[in-house]
Amino acid sequence: MAITASLVKELRERTGSGMMECKKALVETDGDIEAAIELMRKSGQAKAAKRAGRTAAEGVIVIKFSDDGKKAAMVEVNSETDFVAKDANFTSFADAVAERVLSSDTNTVEELLEEALHDGEETTVNTAREALISKIGENMNVRRFYRVETKSGRLTGYRHGVRIGVVVELQGGDEALGKDVAMHVAATNPLCVSADQVPAEDLAKERDIFQAQAMESGKPGNIVDKIIDGRVRKYLAEITLLGQPFIKDTDIPVEKLLADSSATVVSFKRFEVGEGIEKKQENFAEEVMAQIGS
């Protein structure tokens, strides 16, 4: 049976294992995905495969910088519980993954999982992950990463606890300003830097909503247009970094804060642990009653 990319992808999603391990198991089982899972469970990947279906929505954000400060990497590594997210073995693994992202040029998590965790060693990121799952007893995932390099600017990072991380690329200004901007992004979570970066479809959708609301007022068309324009300006100020009031001094917008230092924000990236992951809601009362009933 032909081992297709979609088959490898499905097995990887079901087991959490690397692409090469999945492809090898499928080759050995002639493409039988259930048999491949059974084979992987019998091997050293057994515990990892068993736990791969469990939701890992806790974890840490780690940020690393190159020695010259011109390159930065940020990663999210997930666990099932915040208790494990504080475990020294887990945080050490997350730190090593961030260092690997910083030093590599890989573009996807799948590629990253196949790379050596440490230079000069055979252990890959994925085999180290699986070993940690077996040792600690929880599912763990390297969920995503971000890497940025600047030629003439400044990279600054800020981590709020271990759950929110921000990397900012700044032209002009100084380290203190960069940190202030990163802290602001962590607190307010803007959509983008400026109004011209807001997706046209998002803006059109909001304008349609504002128009429908304004039309209900019964006011003349020219007044309605002014109402819509005013609400659009307010919307853009709320979602863009430059339009937001600075968290340390709400009397000035971030745009003025930057202008006063002859600085501009080239880009920013914000990660928050577990954002977008649907957590399974456990109902222990129902679970107990079901067990009693059976």
MARSE-746855 format. One line per 4 residues: number of its first residue (from 1); their letters; for each residue x, y, z of C-alpha. Coordinates in pm, 1 decimal. Example, Ala and Ser with C-alpha at 12.3 -4.5 7.8 and 13.67 -1.06 7.14 Angstrom:
MARSE-746855
1> as> 1230.0:-450.0:780.0 ~ 1367.0:-106.0:714.0
end
This chain:
MARSE-746855
1> mait> 0.0:0.0:0.0 ~ 127.6:349.4:-88.0 ~ 226.1:552.5:217.4 ~ 73.5:892.3:143.3
5> aslv> 153.2:1222.8:311.1 ~ -204.3:1243.1:441.7 ~ -169.0:901.9:606.2 ~ 155.5:1006.7:774.7
9> kelr> -9.0:1330.2:886.4 ~ -305.5:1145.3:1038.7 ~ -77.2:908.6:1230.7 ~ 132.0:1200.0:1355.1
13> ertg> -179.1:1380.3:1477.6 ~ -304.4:1068.7:1655.5 ~ 26.0:979.2:1819.4 ~ 214.6:1306.8:1850.4
17> sgmm> 523.6:1136.6:1708.4 ~ 759.3:1269.7:1442.9 ~ 706.7:1228.0:1070.6 ~ 994.1:985.0:1021.4
21> eckk> 877.6:760.4:1306.4 ~ 524.1:763.2:1165.6 ~ 637.0:684.6:812.7 ~ 857.5:399.6:934.9
25> alve> 570.8:247.2:1134.4 ~ 335.2:272.5:836.0 ~ 590.2:108.5:606.2 ~ 632.6:-178.6:852.6
29> tdgd> 254.7:-226.9:878.4 ~ 185.5:-180.6:506.6 ~ -15.9:134.8:563.0 ~ -245.8:-3.9:833.9
33> ieaa> -277.9:294.9:1065.7 ~ -427.2:100.6:1358.3 ~ -150.2:-157.6:1335.4 ~ 104.1:124.0:1316.6
37> ielm> -30.7:274.4:1637.7 ~ -14.7:-66.8:1804.3 ~ 344.8:-108.7:1684.5 ~ 441.1:233.2:1817.9
41> rksg> 279.3:160.1:2151.5 ~ 483.8:-159.0:2179.5 ~ 803.3:33.9:2113.3 ~ 963.5:308.5:2320.1
45> qaka> 689.5:544.3:2201.5 ~ 419.3:351.8:2384.9 ~ 333.9:600.1:2656.6 ~ 363.9:896.0:2423.1
49> akra> 122.2:737.5:2176.9 ~ -128.2:653.4:2451.4 ~ -127.6:1007.8:2586.0 ~ -117.6:1193.6:2254.5
53> grta> -494.5:1238.5:2242.8 ~ -506.8:1422.8:2574.7 ~ -536.8:1799.6:2557.7 ~ -218.2:1989.3:2642.1
57> aegv> -325.5:2350.7:2693.0 ~ -95.1:2456.5:2977.1 ~ 277.5:2513.5:2945.6 ~ 533.9:2789.3:2899.8
61> ivik> 650.2:3056.6:2659.8 ~ 1029.6:3082.9:2624.8 ~ 1222.1:3366.6:2454.8 ~ 1589.4:3348.7:2355.3
65> fsdd> 1822.0:3605.0:2196.2 ~ 2148.6:3568.3:2007.7 ~ 2462.3:3707.8:2172.3 ~ 2459.1:4016.4:1948.0
69> gkka> 2086.3:4074.3:2011.8 ~ 2006.3:4072.7:1640.1 ~ 1813.1:3746.4:1639.3 ~ 1533.1:3622.3:1864.9
73> amve> 1327.0:3308.0:1900.3 ~ 1006.2:3246.7:2092.2 ~ 839.8:2908.9:2146.1 ~ 529.4:2768.0:2311.2
77> vnse> 568.1:2424.7:2468.6 ~ 252.3:2272.2:2615.4 ~ 172.5:2031.3:2896.2 ~ -156.4:1907.6:3036.9
81> tdfv> -126.8:2080.0:3375.6 ~ 37.0:2394.0:3511.6 ~ 197.1:2173.1:3780.4 ~ 407.3:1995.6:3516.2
85> akda> 473.6:2329.1:3343.6 ~ 673.9:2421.8:3655.8 ~ 873.6:2096.5:3657.6 ~ 1247.1:2150.7:3608.7
89> nfts> 1270.6:1874.4:3347.3 ~ 991.0:2031.9:3145.3 ~ 1130.3:2386.9:3163.0 ~ 1477.4:2259.1:3074.3
93> fada> 1333.4:2089.0:2765.3 ~ 1144.5:2406.4:2665.3 ~ 1462.8:2613.4:2703.8 ~ 1654.6:2369.2:2484.8
97> vaer> 1383.2:2379.8:2218.5 ~ 1399.5:2760.8:2213.3 ~ 1778.0:2748.1:2175.7 ~ 1739.6:2503.3:1887.3
101> vlss> 1487.9:2732.2:1713.6 ~ 1726.8:3024.9:1758.4 ~ 2019.9:2841.9:1600.7 ~ 1832.5:2670.0:1317.9
105> dtnt> 1659.6:2783.9:1001.7 ~ 1371.7:2535.1:1014.7 ~ 1031.9:2674.0:920.6 ~ 779.9:2427.9:1063.3
109> veel> 720.6:2242.5:1387.8 ~ 733.5:1914.8:1195.2 ~ 1084.9:1992.9:1073.8 ~ 1188.9:2114.3:1417.8
113> leea> 1082.8:1786.3:1580.2 ~ 1329.3:1597.6:1358.5 ~ 1627.8:1817.4:1448.7 ~ 1881.6:1735.4:1718.8
117> lhdg> 1782.5:1888.8:2052.2 ~ 2147.3:1969.1:2129.9 ~ 2439.4:2012.9:1891.1 ~ 2646.8:1699.9:1845.1
121> eett> 2380.6:1465.4:1988.3 ~ 2158.8:1213.2:1811.0 ~ 1852.6:1272.6:2030.9 ~ 1596.7:1470.1:1833.9
125> vnta> 1351.8:1721.1:1975.1 ~ 1076.8:1465.2:1929.5 ~ 1254.1:1169.8:2092.3 ~ 1339.7:1396.0:2387.3
129> real> 974.4:1499.3:2404.3 ~ 857.4:1138.1:2403.0 ~ 1110.0:1042.2:2671.6 ~ 982.6:1327.4:2887.5
133> iski> 621.9:1214.7:2837.1 ~ 717.6:866.1:2954.6 ~ 904.0:1006.1:3254.7 ~ 648.5:1263.1:3372.4
137> genm> 328.3:1096.0:3255.2 ~ 161.8:1383.7:3069.2 ~ 113.8:1468.3:2704.8 ~ 346.1:1746.2:2585.3
141> nvrr> 369.6:1930.2:2256.8 ~ 591.9:2181.4:2088.5 ~ 304.5:2387.4:1956.4 ~ 458.6:2678.8:1765.8
145> fyrv> 760.0:2903.6:1735.0 ~ 859.3:3243.3:1600.9 ~ 1199.5:3357.4:1482.0 ~ 1301.3:3708.4:1377.2
149> etks> 1627.1:3871.4:1274.0 ~ 1699.9:4242.5:1238.3 ~ 1980.9:4410.1:1047.4 ~ 1971.8:4765.9:1175.5
153> grlt> 1702.3:4762.7:1441.7 ~ 1667.6:4646.1:1799.6 ~ 1495.0:4331.7:1929.5 ~ 1336.2:4340.6:2271.1
157> gyrh> 1137.6:4077.3:2456.4 ~ 908.0:4066.6:2754.5 ~ 764.1:3767.1:2934.5 ~ 474.3:3805.0:3176.1
161> gvri> 526.0:3511.6:3410.2 ~ 567.5:3213.6:3180.8 ~ 231.7:3238.0:3003.5 ~ 265.1:3545.5:2780.7
165> gvvv> 563.1:3634.5:2565.6 ~ 625.6:3925.8:2329.2 ~ 909.3:4006.0:2089.0 ~ 928.8:4357.0:1940.3
169> elqg> 1148.2:4482.2:1656.2 ~ 1218.5:4852.5:1701.3 ~ 1394.2:5111.2:1486.9 ~ 1539.8:5388.0:1701.6
173> gdea> 1471.5:5431.5:2070.1 ~ 1648.0:5234.6:2339.8 ~ 1618.1:4913.0:2539.6 ~ 1383.3:5069.9:2795.8
177> lgkd> 1143.1:5189.9:2525.7 ~ 1147.4:4848.2:2360.0 ~ 1060.4:4679.8:2687.9 ~ 780.2:4929.7:2753.9
181> vamh> 630.2:4858.1:2411.4 ~ 661.9:4481.5:2464.6 ~ 489.9:4510.0:2803.9 ~ 213.5:4715.5:2643.4
185> vaat> 160.3:4450.0:2374.6 ~ 149.1:4178.5:2641.6 ~ -121.3:4369.1:2829.9 ~ -341.9:4489.0:2543.2
189> nplc> -290.0:4230.6:2266.6 ~ -325.4:4464.6:1964.4 ~ -412.1:4312.4:1628.4 ~ -132.9:4486.6:1436.4
193> vsad> 99.5:4786.9:1443.8 ~ -96.7:5041.8:1238.6 ~ -434.1:5098.0:1070.6 ~ -299.4:5022.6:722.6
197> qvpa> -218.6:4667.4:838.5 ~ -576.4:4583.9:939.6 ~ -714.4:4324.2:694.8 ~ -957.4:4485.4:449.2
201> edla> -1220.0:4216.6:511.7 ~ -1211.3:4280.2:886.9 ~ -1253.6:4653.5:837.8 ~ -1536.8:4606.0:588.1
205> kerd> -1717.2:4372.3:826.2 ~ -1693.9:4621.3:1114.1 ~ -1806.6:4907.2:888.8 ~ -2113.8:4705.7:786.3
209> ifqa> -2200.3:4650.8:1152.7 ~ -2154.5:5020.7:1234.6 ~ -2367.4:5116.5:935.4 ~ -2652.5:4889.5:1042.2
213> qame> -2638.0:5032.9:1393.7 ~ -2626.6:5393.8:1271.7 ~ -2916.5:5346.4:1029.2 ~ -3140.2:5250.3:1319.9
217> sgkp> -3095.7:5597.4:1467.0 ~ -3316.2:5748.2:1196.0 ~ -3074.6:6036.5:1147.7 ~ -3001.0:6196.6:806.1
221> gniv> -2757.7:6024.2:574.9 ~ -2476.4:6278.4:617.3 ~ -2498.0:6240.3:995.8 ~ -2501.6:5862.2:964.0
225> dkii> -2182.0:5878.0:755.7 ~ -2010.3:6083.6:1024.9 ~ -2124.4:5838.1:1292.8 ~ -1983.1:5546.7:1092.8
229> dgrv> -1651.1:5724.0:1030.6 ~ -1621.3:5807.1:1400.2 ~ -1685.0:5449.9:1506.0 ~ -1434.1:5318.8:1251.7
233> rkyl> -1167.9:5555.3:1387.9 ~ -1244.1:5438.9:1741.5 ~ -1228.1:5073.1:1632.7 ~ -888.6:5123.7:1465.6
237> aeit> -754.3:5302.4:1773.4 ~ -861.1:5009.8:1992.0 ~ -705.7:4730.9:1784.5 ~ -383.2:4890.2:1655.9
241> llgq> -69.5:4935.8:1863.6 ~ -12.3:5294.5:1750.2 ~ -369.6:5398.9:1828.3 ~ -389.9:5254.9:2178.6
245> pfik> -330.5:5466.4:2490.0 ~ 1.2:5369.7:2647.2 ~ -58.5:5150.8:2953.0 ~ 186.2:5345.8:3172.1
249> dtdi> 41.5:5684.1:3074.7 ~ -306.8:5662.9:2922.5 ~ -301.0:6033.1:2832.2 ~ -72.0:5961.0:2535.8
253> pvek> -110.8:5709.7:2253.0 ~ 171.4:5467.7:2175.0 ~ 224.7:5653.0:1846.7 ~ 326.3:5969.0:2036.5
257> llad> 538.7:5769.5:2280.8 ~ 738.6:5639.1:1985.6 ~ 751.4:5972.4:1804.2 ~ 895.5:6143.2:2111.5
261> ssat> 1191.1:5901.7:2089.2 ~ 1213.6:5912.5:1707.3 ~ 1135.2:5540.6:1707.3 ~ 911.9:5310.8:1504.3
265> vvsf> 785.5:4958.9:1563.2 ~ 874.5:4739.4:1267.5 ~ 689.6:4433.8:1398.6 ~ 579.8:4248.2:1708.5
269> krfe> 473.8:3895.9:1796.0 ~ 272.5:3789.5:2098.5 ~ 222.4:3433.0:2224.1 ~ -8.1:3333.5:2507.4
273> vgeg> -10.4:2979.8:2643.8 ~ -309.1:2779.5:2526.4 ~ -476.6:3051.8:2319.3 ~ -699.3:2893.2:2057.4
277> iekk> -682.8:2546.7:2213.5 ~ -1022.0:2406.3:2302.7 ~ -994.4:2261.0:2648.5 ~ -1193.3:1954.0:2737.7
281> qenf> -1445.8:2031.6:3009.1 ~ -1463.1:1754.7:3263.7 ~ -1787.9:1691.4:3450.5 ~ -1680.3:1472.7:3738.7
285> aeev> -2031.9:1438.7:3879.4 ~ -2157.9:1292.7:3552.8 ~ -1852.9:1067.6:3531.5 ~ -1913.1:926.5:3880.3
289> maqi> -2285.5:873.3:3810.6 ~ -2204.7:694.3:3486.4 ~ -1966.6:461.7:3668.2 ~ -2230.9:391.8:3937.0
293> gs> -2490.2:323.3:3670.5 ~ -2269.6:73.7:3494.6
end
